[in-house]
Amino acid sequence: MGDTGLLSLVETMATDRPSHCKLPFDLLCKASLKHLFSERETFRHARVLCAAMVAVSCFVIGCGSDQEFPSRPLTLICPWSAGGGTDRIARQVAVQLEEELGVPVNVVNATGGGGVTGHSRGALASPDGYTLTLATVELNMLHHRGLSAVGPDDYQPLGLLNRDPAALFVHKRSDWQSLADVEAALAERAEPMNASGTAAGGIWHAALIGWVAQCGLPSESVNWISINGAAPSLQELMAGGIDLVCCSIPEARAMLDAGEIRCLGLMADERSPAAPDVPTFREQGDDWSLSSWRGLLCPRGVPPERVEVLEAAVDRLSRSPKFVEFMDSGGFQTSIADASEFTEFLSRSDRQFAETLGSPAFVQSQTAVVRPYFFPICLGILGLIFVVPACRSQAAVATEPSATESSDVQSRSRWLRPVVVILAVIAFVATCETIGYVLATAALMWLLAIVFGATRRQTAGVTLLAAPLLYQLFARTLGVPLPWGWLGW
């Protein structure tokens, strides 16, 4: 079959495709590849290949376009590690969403960057309704701290599930019996009081610094020790390394029930059913409250009819006796709000955190020498220093005349490589979100290595090693949100 016949076949497939969406690969395989690439008419073959790609895209996009939503598994992104409170709620939500929607729901723990990776990946996912995010209070904080451009406006709220107010804990042998005792100690002590509960800049850090500022005390009166999580912070409290821990009651439930620690107050408007004997800050004369929250959201831009399906499923799930029983047994404070109420809550919380995180006390406590994007910028500069001269040298070699090359081959090679590089980059951007960063990067490196004349061993080494290593560097070490795609990692 000649080029004209193949082109006619592809065009016929693109315009008159069968209802069962099955490509006639047996016909395409009959085309003689040797004959196709032996001719010198490059642009004709380019048109044929482009027409084939368009035809395949039409078939892929067309298949299943009329199916009801949802027609395939959903992905539920959890921004935090497996085994934590957010992960426990996410897996319970996934089980009940499967019952409501009739399709599997897979939980993906997209951790890293203090919540940046998971929340960014959820906001940047394809707005088709098949990717949900169990967002946490960090969504209101990250953009105010300059760690991410993603905020509540990048999401479509579906429903609020949970609110856990901050609480203040001391060792059982501590002399402080109330908030007034702690406030007096902060004002009188010459040295700062050591406190923790999470990493620096987290929700519990903001809660304590906000209370200190609201009391009119200097920020230097508290020295926040950055510890990754409430559990190790409570262990440090038991060891005597810190004086205070600020976290939620569910996180401290085991030690609180064992009588090893004492809760001085709850940063909420009313007492918690999980600890009815603990007074609120307001009851003790301090008008201060701050809570963490968890809620389900989808990316902005999902079709309205699909949003309605998801909202209804989330509302039924959150009000079911099964979900309420799970939350109560885990010590989580249930706080149900529909999509509109959740949207208003996010706006109020965002304004509150803008004021708290922008206060001089918190800004001073968050002063850092190295900014979040320091290392990626350094890598980019190093890449420009070493890669650009190498490309120029390669280009100079490519343009030198050769005794074995004809004039038309020389002319073609001058524009072929830049065109291939541009097309490869475009293909990388177009497919990265679907197939994943590792596969897209490996394919890009393989193609570029071949274009620039690398040996088979060099091509295999770059393709198999560089792509996974780059993913580990940026996604795991630097916390840059990268799409997982088909590999699921």
PAPA-923753 format. One record per residue (C-alpha): residue number from 1; residue in one letter; chain; x, y, z. Coordinates in nm, 3 decimals. Layout:
N
> NUM A A X Y Z
...
END
This chain:
489
> 1 M A 0.000 0.000 0.000
> 2 G A 0.141 0.339 -0.094
> 3 D A 0.138 0.665 0.104
> 4 T A -0.179 0.786 -0.072
> 5 G A -0.361 0.467 0.018
> 6 L A -0.250 0.485 0.382
> 7 L A -0.352 0.849 0.408
> 8 S A -0.693 0.768 0.259
> 9 L A -0.736 0.482 0.504
> 10 V A -0.653 0.699 0.806
> 11 E A -0.882 0.981 0.692
> 12 T A -1.165 0.730 0.637
> 13 M A -1.109 0.594 0.988
> 14 A A -1.124 0.943 1.138
> 15 T A -1.451 1.040 0.964
> 16 D A -1.638 0.710 0.946
> 17 R A -1.539 0.521 1.257
> 18 P A -1.743 0.216 1.372
> 19 S A -1.964 0.232 1.681
> 20 H A -1.764 -0.034 1.865
> 21 C A -1.454 0.195 1.852
> 22 K A -1.218 -0.081 1.744
> 23 L A -0.921 0.024 1.533
> 24 P A -0.846 -0.198 1.230
> 25 F A -0.485 -0.251 1.328
> 26 D A -0.457 -0.549 1.093
> 27 L A -0.502 -0.315 0.798
> 28 L A -0.249 -0.064 0.925
> 29 C A 0.008 -0.334 0.985
> 30 K A -0.006 -0.428 0.614
> 31 A A 0.156 -0.096 0.522
> 32 S A 0.516 -0.145 0.416
> 33 L A 0.731 0.049 0.662
> 34 K A 1.034 -0.010 0.445
> 35 H A 0.861 0.154 0.151
> 36 L A 0.720 0.433 0.369
> 37 F A 1.052 0.552 0.506
> 38 S A 1.265 0.479 0.200
> 39 E A 1.119 0.769 0.002
> 40 R A 1.262 1.116 0.039
> 41 E A 0.934 1.304 0.057
> 42 T A 0.957 1.391 0.426
> 43 F A 0.664 1.627 0.449
> 44 R A 0.423 1.379 0.290
> 45 H A 0.514 1.119 0.550
> 46 A A 0.479 1.379 0.826
> 47 R A 0.125 1.453 0.707
> 48 V A 0.043 1.082 0.707
> 49 L A 0.172 1.034 1.062
> 50 C A -0.009 1.343 1.188
> 51 A A -0.334 1.222 1.027
> 52 A A -0.287 0.884 1.198
> 53 M A -0.234 1.051 1.537
> 54 V A -0.545 1.264 1.490
> 55 A A -0.748 0.956 1.395
> 56 V A -0.632 0.764 1.702
> 57 S A -0.708 1.066 1.924
> 58 C A -1.058 1.090 1.776
> 59 F A -1.123 0.724 1.850
> 60 V A -0.990 0.750 2.207
> 61 I A -1.184 1.066 2.286
> 62 G A -1.497 0.946 2.115
> 63 C A -1.519 0.612 2.294
> 64 G A -1.727 0.640 2.609
> 65 S A -1.808 1.011 2.566
> 66 D A -2.180 0.941 2.604
> 67 Q A -2.151 0.726 2.914
> 68 E A -2.308 0.829 3.241
> 69 F A -2.101 0.983 3.518
> 70 P A -1.918 0.825 3.687
> 71 S A -1.825 0.543 3.450
> 72 R A -1.475 0.463 3.578
> 73 P A -1.283 0.466 3.910
> 74 L A -1.231 0.791 4.101
> 75 T A -0.909 0.907 4.265
> 76 L A -0.921 1.056 4.614
> 77 I A -0.604 1.252 4.695
> 78 C A -0.493 1.260 5.058
> 79 P A -0.220 1.524 5.114
> 80 W A -0.084 1.347 5.422
> 81 S A 0.085 1.020 5.510
> 82 A A -0.085 0.684 5.549
> 83 G A -0.199 0.603 5.900
> 84 G A -0.268 0.960 6.011
> 85 G A -0.602 1.115 6.095
> 86 T A -0.661 1.256 5.748
> 87 D A -0.571 0.924 5.587
> 88 R A -0.811 0.737 5.815
> 89 I A -1.096 0.967 5.718
> 90 A A -1.000 0.948 5.350
> 91 R A -1.021 0.569 5.346
> 92 Q A -1.356 0.569 5.520
> 93 V A -1.483 0.826 5.271
> 94 A A -1.353 0.614 4.983
> 95 V A -1.541 0.306 5.106
> 96 Q A -1.869 0.494 5.138
> 97 L A -1.826 0.684 4.812
> 98 E A -1.793 0.350 4.635
> 99 E A -2.131 0.253 4.779
> 100 E A -2.288 0.584 4.677
> 101 L A -2.146 0.611 4.323
> 102 G A -2.108 0.246 4.228
> 103 V A -1.745 0.275 4.111
> 104 P A -1.413 0.211 4.287
> 105 V A -1.250 0.504 4.469
> 106 N A -0.872 0.480 4.508
> 107 V A -0.694 0.675 4.783
> 108 V A -0.360 0.824 4.681
> 109 N A -0.132 0.968 4.951
> 110 A A 0.035 1.260 4.771
> 111 T A 0.264 1.376 5.051
> 112 G A 0.545 1.629 5.061
> 113 G A 0.609 1.997 5.106
> 114 G A 0.391 2.030 5.416
> 115 G A 0.074 1.972 5.213
> 116 V A 0.192 2.151 4.897
> 117 T A 0.218 1.836 4.685
> 118 G A -0.126 1.694 4.756
> 119 H A -0.320 2.019 4.741
> 120 S A -0.141 2.130 4.424
> 121 R A -0.196 1.797 4.252
> 122 G A -0.566 1.804 4.338
> 123 A A -0.616 2.159 4.213
> 124 L A -0.424 2.095 3.889
> 125 A A -0.596 1.765 3.809
> 126 S A -0.813 1.732 3.500
> 127 P A -1.152 1.896 3.574
> 128 D A -1.355 1.590 3.475
> 129 G A -1.489 1.502 3.819
> 130 Y A -1.280 1.186 3.853
> 131 T A -1.025 1.339 4.094
> 132 L A -1.129 1.452 4.441
> 133 T A -0.916 1.589 4.724
> 134 L A -0.964 1.550 5.097
> 135 A A -0.824 1.896 5.164
> 136 T A -0.714 2.019 5.504
> 137 V A -0.671 2.355 5.670
> 138 E A -0.330 2.396 5.504
> 139 L A -0.520 2.495 5.188
> 140 N A -0.596 2.823 5.367
> 141 M A -0.235 2.866 5.476
> 142 L A 0.008 2.766 5.201
> 143 H A -0.051 3.060 4.967
> 144 H A -0.034 3.309 5.254
> 145 R A 0.303 3.163 5.350
> 146 G A 0.432 3.189 4.993
> 147 L A 0.481 2.813 4.959
> 148 S A 0.225 2.761 4.682
> 149 A A 0.000 2.960 4.452
> 150 V A -0.287 2.715 4.511
> 151 G A -0.570 2.837 4.732
> 152 P A -0.943 2.781 4.794
> 153 D A -1.035 2.963 4.472
> 154 D A -0.871 2.684 4.271
> 155 Y A -1.122 2.429 4.401
> 156 Q A -1.493 2.359 4.381
> 157 P A -1.609 2.275 4.737
> 158 L A -1.827 1.966 4.777
> 159 G A -1.875 1.940 5.152
> 160 L A -1.713 1.999 5.491
> 161 L A -1.670 1.684 5.702
> 162 N A -1.472 1.764 6.012
> 163 R A -1.336 2.039 6.237
> 164 D A -1.091 1.972 6.517
> 165 P A -1.013 2.277 6.732
> 166 A A -0.666 2.333 6.870
> 167 A A -0.602 2.261 7.236
> 168 L A -0.320 2.336 7.478
> 169 F A -0.157 2.050 7.672
> 170 V A 0.095 2.037 7.957
> 171 H A 0.261 1.753 8.148
> 172 K A 0.059 1.606 8.435
> 173 R A 0.324 1.728 8.682
> 174 S A 0.316 2.085 8.552
> 175 D A 0.230 2.363 8.796
> 176 W A 0.008 2.533 8.538
> 177 Q A -0.359 2.459 8.598
> 178 S A -0.522 2.711 8.364
> 179 L A -0.457 2.945 8.074
> 180 A A -0.410 3.229 8.317
> 181 D A -0.117 3.045 8.472
> 182 V A 0.048 2.996 8.132
> 183 E A -0.013 3.358 8.033
> 184 A A 0.141 3.482 8.358
> 185 A A 0.442 3.253 8.311
> 186 L A 0.494 3.380 7.956
> 187 A A 0.490 3.739 8.078
> 188 E A 0.725 3.680 8.373
> 189 R A 0.984 3.435 8.239
> 190 A A 1.310 3.579 8.119
> 191 E A 1.367 3.290 7.878
> 192 P A 1.119 3.182 7.610
> 193 M A 0.892 2.887 7.672
> 194 N A 0.950 2.587 7.444
> 195 A A 0.642 2.460 7.259
> 196 S A 0.560 2.234 6.967
> 197 G A 0.287 2.023 6.807
> 198 T A 0.381 2.018 6.441
> 199 A A 0.636 2.151 6.195
> 200 A A 0.709 2.523 6.195
> 201 G A 0.439 2.712 6.009
> 202 G A 0.174 2.443 6.058
> 203 I A -0.179 2.490 6.187
> 204 W A -0.094 2.433 6.554
> 205 H A 0.199 2.673 6.533
> 206 A A -0.036 2.938 6.392
> 207 A A -0.291 2.865 6.664
> 208 L A -0.046 2.917 6.950
> 209 I A 0.126 3.222 6.800
> 210 G A -0.213 3.375 6.729
> 211 W A -0.320 3.330 7.089
> 212 V A 0.006 3.475 7.218
> 213 A A -0.036 3.780 6.993
> 214 Q A -0.401 3.816 7.098
> 215 C A -0.289 3.826 7.461
> 216 G A -0.053 4.112 7.380
> 217 L A 0.259 3.914 7.461
> 218 P A 0.579 3.935 7.254
> 219 S A 0.643 3.659 7.002
> 220 E A 0.985 3.601 7.162
> 221 S A 0.810 3.460 7.470
> 222 V A 0.748 3.131 7.282
> 223 N A 1.019 2.929 7.112
> 224 W A 0.848 2.694 6.866
> 225 I A 1.038 2.367 6.823
> 226 S A 0.969 2.225 6.478
> 227 I A 0.868 1.857 6.522
> 228 N A 0.701 1.657 6.248
> 229 G A 0.366 1.573 6.406
> 230 A A 0.173 1.579 6.731
> 231 A A 0.274 1.228 6.843
> 232 P A 0.651 1.295 6.862
> 233 S A 0.575 1.637 7.013
> 234 L A 0.381 1.472 7.295
> 235 Q A 0.666 1.228 7.349
> 236 E A 0.904 1.523 7.378
> 237 L A 0.664 1.678 7.630
> 238 M A 0.676 1.359 7.838
> 239 A A 1.057 1.363 7.820
> 240 G A 1.070 1.720 7.949
> 241 G A 1.219 1.869 7.635
> 242 I A 0.933 2.116 7.581
> 243 D A 0.685 2.293 7.807
> 244 L A 0.368 2.306 7.595
> 245 V A 0.205 2.113 7.312
> 246 C A -0.059 2.260 7.089
> 247 C A -0.260 2.003 6.887
> 248 S A -0.608 1.855 6.862
> 249 I A -0.774 1.634 7.122
> 250 P A -0.799 1.326 6.892
> 251 E A -0.423 1.341 6.840
> 252 A A -0.362 1.347 7.216
> 253 R A -0.648 1.112 7.310
> 254 A A -0.433 0.815 7.422
> 255 M A -0.212 1.015 7.661
> 256 L A -0.505 1.224 7.778
> 257 D A -0.710 0.917 7.871
> 258 A A -0.404 0.764 8.040
> 259 G A -0.366 1.073 8.260
> 260 E A -0.013 1.145 8.139
> 261 I A -0.099 1.496 8.016
> 262 R A -0.349 1.766 8.105
> 263 C A -0.553 1.980 7.867
> 264 L A -0.581 2.344 7.977
> 265 G A -0.823 2.470 7.716
> 266 L A -0.989 2.427 7.379
> 267 M A -0.966 2.692 7.105
> 268 A A -1.332 2.663 7.007
> 269 D A -1.664 2.843 7.053
> 270 E A -1.811 2.553 7.249
> 271 R A -1.688 2.245 7.430
> 272 S A -1.605 1.931 7.235
> 273 P A -1.815 1.614 7.279
> 274 A A -1.486 1.424 7.270
> 275 A A -1.372 1.606 7.588
> 276 P A -1.672 1.768 7.760
> 277 D A -1.472 1.845 8.077
> 278 V A -1.220 2.066 7.895
> 279 P A -1.317 2.437 7.905
> 280 T A -1.282 2.658 7.601
> 281 F A -1.051 2.956 7.579
> 282 R A -1.356 3.182 7.568
> 283 E A -1.485 3.043 7.897
> 284 Q A -1.151 3.141 8.052
> 285 G A -1.163 3.498 7.924
> 286 D A -0.965 3.468 7.599
> 287 D A -1.170 3.534 7.286
> 288 W A -0.961 3.315 7.058
> 289 S A -1.054 3.010 6.852
> 290 L A -0.884 2.823 6.569
> 291 S A -0.955 2.482 6.423
> 292 S A -0.823 2.248 6.164
> 293 W A -1.072 2.118 5.910
> 294 R A -1.111 1.848 5.648
> 295 G A -1.340 1.862 5.349
> 296 L A -1.395 1.718 5.003
> 297 L A -1.326 1.931 4.696
> 298 C A -1.279 1.886 4.322
> 299 P A -1.084 2.102 4.076
> 300 R A -1.243 2.423 3.952
> 301 G A -1.404 2.374 3.610
> 302 V A -1.579 2.039 3.656
> 303 P A -1.907 2.035 3.455
> 304 P A -2.201 2.147 3.674
> 305 E A -2.402 1.829 3.620
> 306 R A -2.110 1.622 3.751
> 307 V A -2.062 1.856 4.047
> 308 E A -2.426 1.800 4.140
> 309 V A -2.375 1.423 4.141
> 310 L A -2.068 1.454 4.363
> 311 E A -2.231 1.704 4.600
> 312 A A -2.531 1.478 4.651
> 313 A A -2.310 1.174 4.716
> 314 V A -2.093 1.363 4.966
> 315 D A -2.399 1.501 5.146
> 316 R A -2.554 1.154 5.184
> 317 L A -2.222 1.009 5.296
> 318 S A -2.147 1.274 5.558
> 319 R A -2.494 1.249 5.718
> 320 S A -2.507 0.869 5.723
> 321 P A -2.508 0.692 6.062
> 322 K A -2.214 0.482 5.945
> 323 F A -1.993 0.788 5.892
> 324 V A -2.104 0.958 6.214
> 325 E A -2.027 0.641 6.410
> 326 F A -1.681 0.621 6.253
> 327 M A -1.603 0.982 6.341
> 328 D A -1.727 0.946 6.698
> 329 S A -1.531 0.626 6.757
> 330 G A -1.214 0.792 6.627
> 331 G A -1.257 1.100 6.843
> 332 F A -1.303 1.329 6.541
> 333 Q A -1.541 1.621 6.580
> 334 T A -1.799 1.599 6.304
> 335 S A -1.882 1.930 6.138
> 336 I A -2.108 1.886 5.835
> 337 A A -2.166 2.165 5.584
> 338 D A -2.296 2.150 5.228
> 339 A A -2.117 2.301 4.929
> 340 S A -2.249 2.657 4.970
> 341 E A -2.183 2.666 5.346
> 342 F A -1.839 2.513 5.291
> 343 T A -1.759 2.785 5.037
> 344 E A -1.847 3.060 5.286
> 345 F A -1.646 2.883 5.557
> 346 L A -1.339 2.870 5.331
> 347 S A -1.366 3.243 5.262
> 348 R A -1.389 3.329 5.633
> 349 S A -1.100 3.098 5.720
> 350 D A -0.888 3.245 5.443
> 351 R A -0.937 3.599 5.576
> 352 Q A -0.856 3.484 5.930
> 353 F A -0.534 3.312 5.824
> 354 A A -0.434 3.609 5.610
> 355 E A -0.445 3.822 5.924
> 356 T A -0.282 3.561 6.151
> 357 L A -0.003 3.455 5.917
> 358 G A 0.065 3.812 5.817
> 359 S A 0.101 3.932 6.174
> 360 P A 0.449 4.052 6.281
> 361 A A 0.468 3.777 6.543
> 362 F A 0.418 3.494 6.296
> 363 V A 0.626 3.653 6.018
> 364 Q A 0.916 3.694 6.258
> 365 S A 0.888 3.331 6.369
> 366 Q A 0.892 3.216 6.005
> 367 T A 1.196 3.410 5.889
> 368 A A 1.411 3.175 5.681
> 369 V A 1.743 3.214 5.507
> 370 V A 1.659 2.978 5.218
> 371 R A 1.328 3.023 5.035
> 372 P A 1.126 2.725 4.901
> 373 Y A 1.236 2.763 4.538
> 374 F A 1.604 2.824 4.610
> 375 F A 1.722 2.477 4.503
> 376 P A 1.512 2.450 4.183
> 377 I A 1.644 2.790 4.074
> 378 C A 2.002 2.679 4.139
> 379 L A 1.947 2.364 3.934
> 380 G A 1.805 2.572 3.649
> 381 I A 2.108 2.801 3.652
> 382 L A 2.347 2.505 3.652
> 383 G A 2.155 2.355 3.363
> 384 L A 2.194 2.673 3.160
> 385 I A 2.567 2.688 3.238
> 386 F A 2.644 2.334 3.126
> 387 V A 2.371 2.242 2.877
> 388 V A 2.369 2.552 2.656
> 389 P A 2.742 2.535 2.566
> 390 A A 2.703 2.162 2.495
> 391 C A 2.410 2.230 2.263
> 392 R A 2.604 2.499 2.080
> 393 S A 2.898 2.264 2.034
> 394 Q A 2.670 1.993 1.903
> 395 A A 2.503 2.235 1.665
> 396 A A 2.841 2.350 1.534
> 397 V A 2.945 1.991 1.467
> 398 A A 2.617 1.917 1.297
> 399 T A 2.657 2.209 1.056
> 400 E A 3.011 2.113 0.945
> 401 P A 3.021 1.968 0.593
> 402 S A 3.091 1.597 0.556
> 403 A A 3.236 1.421 0.259
> 404 T A 2.974 1.147 0.277
> 405 E A 2.671 1.372 0.307
> 406 S A 2.493 1.518 0.013
> 407 S A 2.381 1.877 0.010
> 408 D A 2.014 1.799 0.058
> 409 V A 2.084 1.583 0.367
> 410 Q A 2.292 1.866 0.517
> 411 S A 2.014 2.112 0.455
> 412 R A 1.755 1.882 0.606
> 413 S A 1.959 1.810 0.923
> 414 R A 1.988 2.181 1.001
> 415 W A 1.616 2.220 1.059
> 416 L A 1.519 1.862 1.151
> 417 R A 1.672 1.857 1.499
> 418 P A 1.517 2.185 1.623
> 419 V A 1.180 2.077 1.486
> 420 V A 1.204 1.738 1.656
> 421 V A 1.304 1.901 1.987
> 422 I A 1.010 2.143 1.972
> 423 L A 0.764 1.866 1.884
> 424 A A 0.904 1.645 2.158
> 425 V A 0.861 1.915 2.421
> 426 I A 0.504 1.981 2.304
> 427 A A 0.428 1.609 2.323
> 428 F A 0.583 1.594 2.672
> 429 V A 0.360 1.875 2.800
> 430 A A 0.051 1.724 2.636
> 431 T A 0.100 1.372 2.772
> 432 C A 0.271 1.428 3.108
> 433 E A -0.051 1.464 3.308
> 434 T A -0.198 1.146 3.157
> 435 I A 0.092 0.900 3.143
> 436 G A 0.291 1.052 3.429
> 437 Y A 0.615 1.245 3.470
> 438 V A 0.845 0.940 3.473
> 439 L A 0.718 0.785 3.149
> 440 A A 0.691 1.119 2.970
> 441 T A 1.042 1.219 3.075
> 442 A A 1.185 0.881 2.975
> 443 A A 1.024 0.906 2.632
> 444 L A 1.151 1.261 2.586
> 445 M A 1.507 1.168 2.683
> 446 W A 1.503 0.859 2.460
> 447 L A 1.395 1.063 2.159
> 448 L A 1.643 1.345 2.218
> 449 A A 1.929 1.100 2.275
> 450 I A 1.858 0.937 1.940
> 451 V A 1.825 1.270 1.760
> 452 F A 2.160 1.393 1.892
> 453 G A 2.340 1.074 1.798
> 454 A A 2.389 0.902 2.134
> 455 T A 2.491 0.537 2.140
> 456 R A 2.246 0.265 2.239
> 457 R A 2.412 0.221 2.576
> 458 Q A 2.399 0.595 2.648
> 459 T A 2.036 0.613 2.536
> 460 A A 1.936 0.321 2.759
> 461 G A 2.122 0.463 3.058
> 462 V A 1.970 0.807 3.029
> 463 T A 1.620 0.671 2.972
> 464 L A 1.617 0.414 3.253
> 465 L A 1.809 0.603 3.521
> 466 A A 1.771 0.979 3.474
> 467 A A 1.391 0.994 3.464
> 468 P A 1.328 0.809 3.795
> 469 L A 1.613 0.996 3.964
> 470 L A 1.474 1.333 3.852
> 471 Y A 1.133 1.233 3.985
> 472 Q A 1.278 1.137 4.323
> 473 L A 1.472 1.463 4.340
> 474 F A 1.186 1.698 4.261
> 475 A A 0.882 1.510 4.391
> 476 R A 1.024 1.343 4.701
> 477 T A 1.310 1.567 4.810
> 478 L A 1.199 1.912 4.697
> 479 G A 0.824 1.849 4.723
> 480 V A 0.741 1.962 4.368
> 481 P A 0.396 1.829 4.267
> 482 L A 0.443 1.597 3.965
> 483 P A 0.176 1.379 3.800
> 484 W A 0.195 1.006 3.868
> 485 G A -0.001 0.884 3.567
> 486 W A -0.004 0.517 3.469
> 487 L A 0.269 0.407 3.709
> 488 G A 0.085 0.538 4.016
> 489 W A 0.399 0.674 4.189
END
